[in-house]
Amino acid sequence: MTHIFMKAMSRHIVISALKITLVVGAVLNLVNQGGAMLQDEDISWSHLIMNFLVPYCVASYSAAKNEIELRESNDSRFK
């Protein structure tokens, strides 16, 4: 588990996950809280945080898992 966390903290994965997070998080927030935003009502800050946190976690975990599996696949081919 530590290995995947360290891989997820790689600079290129963090940058990629942040880009994905900005787009997906913004869309999710508009879908989930668009009415409140348009009617000038209070927004739920916990929902806003989750709308950005979840896509970041999914994107970084997926990228890290993919790199680990790709490396293991390449390593096993050359043995």
HUFENLIN-V470535 format. One record per residue. SS is DSSP state (H for helix, E for strand, L for the rest). PHI is phi in radians with two decimals (none if undefined). Layout:
ss=SS phi=PHI
ss=SS phi=PHI
//
This chain:
ss=L phi=none
ss=H phi=-1.10
ss=H phi=-1.08
ss=H phi=-1.21
ss=H phi=-1.14
ss=H phi=-1.13
ss=H phi=-1.14
ss=H phi=-1.16
ss=L phi=-1.57
ss=L phi=-1.07
ss=H phi=-0.95
ss=H phi=-1.19
ss=H phi=-1.28
ss=H phi=-1.07
ss=H phi=-1.10
ss=H phi=-1.10
ss=H phi=-1.12
ss=H phi=-1.14
ss=H phi=-1.10
ss=H phi=-1.09
ss=H phi=-1.06
ss=H phi=-1.08
ss=H phi=-1.28
ss=H phi=-1.14
ss=H phi=-1.08
ss=H phi=-1.13
ss=H phi=-1.12
ss=H phi=-1.04
ss=H phi=-1.16
ss=H phi=-1.13
ss=H phi=-1.15
ss=H phi=-1.38
ss=H phi=-2.29
ss=H phi=-1.01
ss=H phi=-1.07
ss=H phi=-1.12
ss=H phi=-1.19
ss=H phi=-1.25
ss=L phi=-1.63
ss=L phi=1.01
ss=L phi=-1.65
ss=L phi=-1.18
ss=L phi=-1.73
ss=L phi=-1.54
ss=H phi=-1.18
ss=H phi=-1.16
ss=H phi=-1.17
ss=H phi=-1.05
ss=H phi=-1.09
ss=H phi=-1.14
ss=H phi=-1.10
ss=H phi=-1.78
ss=H phi=-1.21
ss=H phi=-1.08
ss=H phi=-1.07
ss=H phi=-1.10
ss=H phi=-1.09
ss=H phi=-1.14
ss=H phi=-1.14
ss=H phi=-1.23
ss=H phi=-1.11
ss=H phi=-1.07
ss=H phi=-1.14
ss=H phi=-1.13
ss=H phi=-1.08
ss=H phi=-1.09
ss=H phi=-1.13
ss=H phi=-1.13
ss=H phi=-1.15
ss=H phi=-1.13
ss=H phi=-1.11
ss=H phi=-1.09
ss=H phi=-1.14
ss=H phi=-1.16
ss=H phi=-1.11
ss=H phi=-1.27
ss=H phi=-1.24
ss=L phi=-1.69
ss=L phi=-1.59
//
